[in-house]
Amino acid sequence: MVQHLIFQNCPDTVKEGIHDYWSRKQPRIARLLQTFPEEQRHLKLMVDRNPDGYQARAVLMLPTQVLVAQSKTRQDVYQAAIDEVVDILAEEIRRHKDKLRRDRTHRKKQQQQTDIATALELLKQDIRQQRREFFFDLLRPVLRNLRNYARRELVFAQLEGKVSPNEMTVSDLLDEAILRAWERFEQRPPQQPLNQWISGLMHEIIDEREAKAVPAISLETEIPEDDPRFRVTSGWILDNEPFWGDLESLTLEDILPQHEVEEPWDAYSLDEKERWLFAQLSKLPKLQRRALMLYLLEGWEVEEIAMLQQRSVAEVRADIEAAQTFLKDQLRQQIYQRQN
């Protein structure tokens, strides 16, 4: 990250102190900005001194927005002014990243709706004319944005013992859902969007599996890199739909977009972080976990989740908050164990 420190009425000894103090505070900001390319981050820290005390201002230029933070009052010492501006800037970064996440999921949802609207009449035509292969070949690409959700649901099903490792691929689950969509198309709720209805069919397919006992999973336990429970394969997607791109990893920022993690979390690899998240999420009640994932990762409204799960909006909203609270508590415990 490119940084510039700018001073107003500060003697050289104070400038040196500010440089040193900022170097200790800067890693916190850097951790929050990890998702942005380093060469696209530019920060200016300005410190002004007058007889009433010190005031600090930070201007952070990102490819998506310019963020500005300023200490609200003048402080007797520059350390207090910098502490205040760092807290304000950290909150602005978290808020901005959450907005980017919401914008991204909204665009994905809008794209799904556009794809479905484009295909819906032809799908109905295929049903009327009993053209099953046409139906399958049209619906598959329309559902491309469901593949990441399918992959996550399969990981949870494996952790819960409902699906054996390597028993079902993402493609298998999508194909089974498409088959059921073909068989029940005329019985689907008319007010429910097609992609949401098919998400419900995927839940149904997984929930029909007989649950088995599985051992508890901990991040501190050595888990092989190729552990099949965390490596659900794509199936026909890779061979037939390469332009769909790779499956996305699950990240803490997906689930706790405004939560600021402590430094020990960075010591874990991306794979270790994802395995820990899957392990913790698998401990949640099924409806609660699905509500969280649909809301944060798929961009569903609380009302849409309530309709799918046949529950009240208040119950769904409470479950999302409870799931996030649980994860924050588990994360604090994990970091504490790491530090001790």
C-alpha positions in Angstrom: 0.0 0.0 0.0 1.3 3.4 -1.0 1.3 5.7 2.1 2.1 9.4 2.6 2.3 11.2 5.9 1.6 14.9 5.8 2.2 17.3 8.7 1.0 20.7 9.7 2.8 22.7 12.4 4.6 19.6 13.7 8.2 19.8 14.9 10.7 17.1 13.6 10.7 15.2 16.9 6.9 14.9 16.7 7.0 13.8 13.1 9.4 11.0 14.0 7.1 9.9 16.8 4.1 9.9 14.4 5.9 7.9 11.9 6.8 5.3 14.6 3.3 5.2 16.1 1.6 4.9 12.7 3.8 2.0 11.8 2.3 0.1 14.7 -1.2 1.0 13.8 -0.9 0.5 10.0 -1.1 -3.4 10.1 -4.7 -3.2 11.4 -5.7 -1.2 8.3 -3.7 -3.5 6.0 -5.6 -6.6 7.4 -8.9 -4.9 6.6 -7.8 -4.2 3.0 -6.5 -7.7 2.1 -9.2 -8.2 -0.5 -8.0 -5.1 -2.5 -4.9 -5.4 -4.7 -2.0 -3.8 -2.8 -1.0 -1.6 -5.7 -4.5 -0.1 -5.8 -4.5 1.1 -2.2 -3.2 4.7 -1.5 -3.5 6.2 1.9 -2.7 9.7 3.1 -2.4 10.4 6.8 -2.5 14.1 7.8 -1.7 15.3 11.3 -2.4 19.0 12.2 -1.1 20.6 15.4 -2.2 23.9 16.9 -2.5 25.3 20.5 -5.7 23.3 21.0 -4.1 20.0 20.3 -3.7 17.4 17.5 -6.2 16.4 14.8 -5.7 13.5 12.4 -7.3 12.9 9.0 -6.9 9.8 6.8 -7.8 9.7 3.1 -7.9 6.2 1.7 -8.1 5.8 -2.1 -9.4 2.4 -3.3 -10.4 1.3 -6.7 -14.1 1.3 -5.6 -14.3 4.5 -3.5 -12.4 7.2 -1.6 -12.8 6.8 2.2 -12.2 9.7 4.5 -11.9 9.6 8.3 -11.1 12.5 10.7 -10.7 12.6 14.5 -13.8 14.4 15.8 -12.0 16.5 18.4 -8.5 17.8 19.0 -6.5 15.7 21.3 -3.7 16.6 23.8 -1.4 14.0 22.3 -1.0 12.8 18.7 -1.4 9.1 19.7 -5.0 9.8 20.8 -5.7 11.6 17.5 -4.3 8.7 15.5 -6.1 6.1 17.6 -9.4 7.9 16.9 -8.9 8.2 13.2 -7.8 4.6 12.9 -11.0 3.5 14.6 -13.1 5.6 12.4 -11.3 4.5 9.2 -11.6 0.9 10.2 -15.4 1.3 10.6 -15.6 3.0 7.2 -13.7 0.2 5.5 -15.9 -2.5 7.1 -19.0 -0.6 6.0 -17.7 -0.1 2.5 -16.7 -3.8 2.2 -20.2 -4.8 3.3 -21.7 -2.6 0.7 -19.6 -4.1 -2.0 -20.6 -7.6 -0.8 -24.3 -6.6 -0.9 -23.9 -5.0 -4.3 -22.2 -8.2 -5.6 -24.9 -10.5 -4.3 -27.6 -8.2 -5.7 -26.0 -8.3 -9.1 -25.8 -12.1 -9.0 -29.4 -12.3 -8.0 -30.4 -9.9 -10.7 -28.5 -11.9 -13.3 -30.2 -15.1 -12.1 -33.6 -13.4 -12.5 -32.7 -12.1 -15.9 -31.5 -15.5 -17.1 -34.6 -17.2 -15.8 -36.9 -14.6 -17.3 -35.2 -15.2 -20.7 -35.6 -19.0 -20.5 -38.9 -19.4 -18.7 -41.3 -19.4 -21.6 -39.1 -21.8 -23.5 -38.9 -24.1 -20.5 -42.7 -24.1 -20.3 -42.8 -24.9 -24.1 -40.4 -27.9 -23.5 -42.7 -29.2 -20.8 -45.8 -29.0 -23.0 -44.0 -30.7 -25.9 -42.2 -33.2 -23.6 -38.8 -32.3 -24.8 -36.8 -33.4 -21.8 -33.3 -33.0 -23.3 -34.1 -29.5 -24.5 -35.4 -28.7 -21.0 -32.2 -30.0 -19.4 -29.8 -28.3 -21.8 -31.5 -24.9 -21.3 -32.0 -25.1 -17.6 -28.4 -26.1 -16.8 -26.7 -22.9 -17.8 -29.5 -20.9 -16.3 -28.6 -22.4 -12.9 -24.8 -21.8 -13.2 -25.0 -19.3 -10.2 -26.3 -22.1 -8.0 -23.2 -24.2 -8.3 -21.4 -22.6 -5.4 -24.4 -23.0 -3.2 -24.7 -26.6 -4.3 -21.0 -27.2 -3.4 -21.4 -25.7 0.1 -24.5 -27.8 0.8 -22.7 -30.9 -0.2 -19.8 -30.1 2.1 -22.2 -29.7 5.0 -24.0 -32.9 4.0 -20.6 -34.8 4.1 -19.6 -33.3 7.5 -23.0 -34.3 8.9 -22.6 -37.8 7.4 -25.6 -37.6 5.1 -23.5 -38.0 2.0 -20.3 -40.1 1.8 -17.2 -38.4 0.4 -17.1 -38.7 -3.4 -20.6 -40.0 -3.4 -22.1 -37.0 -5.1 -20.6 -34.2 -7.2 -21.9 -30.6 -7.7 -23.1 -31.7 -11.1 -24.9 -34.8 -9.7 -26.8 -32.5 -7.3 -27.7 -30.0 -10.0 -28.8 -32.8 -12.4 -31.0 -34.4 -9.8 -32.6 -31.0 -9.0 -33.1 -30.4 -12.7 -34.7 -33.8 -13.1 -37.1 -33.1 -10.2 -37.8 -29.7 -11.8 -38.8 -31.5 -15.0 -41.1 -33.9 -13.1 -42.8 -31.2 -11.0 -42.6 -28.1 -13.1 -46.3 -27.6 -13.3 -46.8 -28.0 -9.6 -44.3 -25.4 -8.6 -45.6 -22.4 -6.6 -46.3 -19.7 -9.2 -45.2 -16.8 -6.9 -41.8 -18.4 -6.2 -38.9 -17.6 -8.5 -37.6 -20.6 -10.4 -34.1 -20.5 -9.0 -35.4 -20.3 -5.4 -37.7 -23.2 -6.1 -34.8 -25.3 -7.4 -32.7 -24.4 -4.3 -35.5 -25.9 -2.3 -35.3 -29.1 -4.4 -31.6 -29.3 -3.7 -32.3 -29.1 0.0 -34.9 -31.8 -0.4 -32.5 -34.1 -2.2 -29.8 -33.7 0.5 -32.3 -34.0 3.4 -33.6 -37.3 2.1 -30.2 -38.8 2.8 -30.0 -40.9 6.0 -27.9 -39.1 8.6 -24.9 -40.9 10.1 -22.6 -40.1 13.0 -19.5 -38.2 12.1 -16.4 -37.3 14.2 -16.1 -33.7 15.5 -13.8 -31.6 13.4 -11.4 -29.0 14.8 -9.0 -26.6 13.0 -6.3 -27.7 15.5 -6.6 -31.3 14.4 -4.4 -32.1 11.5 -6.6 -32.4 8.4 -5.1 -33.7 5.2 -5.1 -31.2 2.3 -7.0 -33.7 0.2 -9.6 -34.6 2.8 -12.6 -35.5 0.6 -15.1 -33.9 2.9 -13.9 -30.5 1.9 -13.2 -31.2 -1.8 -16.5 -31.7 -3.5 -15.8 -32.1 -7.2 -17.6 -30.4 -10.0 -18.4 -33.3 -12.3 -19.6 -32.5 -15.8 -19.2 -28.7 -15.1 -15.5 -28.8 -15.7 -15.8 -30.8 -18.9 -18.8 -29.2 -20.5 -19.1 -25.7 -19.0 -15.5 -24.5 -18.5 -16.6 -20.9 -19.1 -18.6 -21.0 -15.8 -15.3 -20.5 -13.9 -13.9 -22.1 -10.8 -16.0 -22.7 -7.6 -15.6 -20.0 -5.1 -14.0 -20.5 -1.7 -15.9 -19.7 1.5 -14.4 -16.8 3.5 -14.9 -15.2 6.8 -15.8 -11.9 5.1 -18.7 -13.7 3.4 -20.2 -14.7 6.7 -19.1 -11.8 9.0 -18.7 -8.9 6.6 -18.4 -6.2 9.2 -16.4 -8.2 11.8 -12.8 -7.2 12.3 -10.6 -10.2 13.1 -7.4 -10.2 15.1 -4.0 -10.8 13.7 -3.6 -14.5 14.7 -6.4 -15.4 12.2 -4.0 -14.3 9.3 -1.6 -17.1 10.4 -3.9 -19.7 8.9 -3.8 -20.5 5.2 -6.9 -19.9 3.0 -7.7 -23.6 3.0 -7.4 -23.8 6.8 -9.7 -20.8 7.2 -12.3 -22.3 4.9 -12.2 -25.7 6.6 -12.7 -24.0 10.0 -15.7 -22.1 8.7 -17.3 -25.2 7.3 -16.6 -27.1 10.5 -18.2 -24.3 12.6 -21.2 -23.7 10.3 -21.9 -27.5 10.3 -22.6 -27.2 14.1 -25.5 -24.8 13.5 -29.1 -26.0 13.1 -29.8 -26.7 9.5 -32.5 -24.1 9.0 -30.4 -21.5 10.8 -27.3 -22.2 8.7 -29.2 -22.2 5.4 -30.9 -18.9 6.3 -27.5 -17.3 7.0 -26.0 -18.6 3.7 -28.9 -17.7 1.5 -29.1 -14.2 3.0 -25.4 -13.3 2.9 -24.0 -15.3 0.0 -27.0 -15.6 -2.3 -28.6 -12.2 -1.8 -32.0 -13.5 -0.7 -34.3 -11.3 1.2 -35.4 -12.4 4.7 -39.0 -12.6 3.4 -37.9 -15.0 0.6 -36.1 -17.3 3.0 -39.1 -17.3 5.3 -41.3 -18.4 2.4 -38.9 -21.2 1.5 -38.6 -22.4 5.0 -42.2 -21.8 5.9 -41.3 -19.8 8.9 -41.9 -16.3 10.1 -39.7 -13.4 9.0 -38.9 -12.7 12.7 -37.7 -16.3 13.2 -35.4 -16.1 10.1 -34.0 -12.7 11.1 -33.3 -14.0 14.6 -31.6 -17.1 13.3 -29.3 -15.1 11.0 -28.2 -12.9 14.0 -27.8 -15.9 16.2 -25.7 -17.8 13.7 -23.3 -14.8 13.3 -23.1 -14.4 17.1 -22.2 -18.1 17.4 -19.4 -17.7 14.8 -18.0 -14.6 16.5 -17.8 -16.5 19.8 -16.2 -19.5 18.1 -13.7 -17.2 16.4 -12.7 -15.5 19.6 -12.2 -18.9 21.3 -10.1 -20.0 18.3 -7.9 -16.9 18.4 -7.5 -17.2 22.2 -6.3 -20.8 21.9 -3.9 -19.8 19.1 -2.4 -17.0 21.3 -2.1 -19.3 24.3 
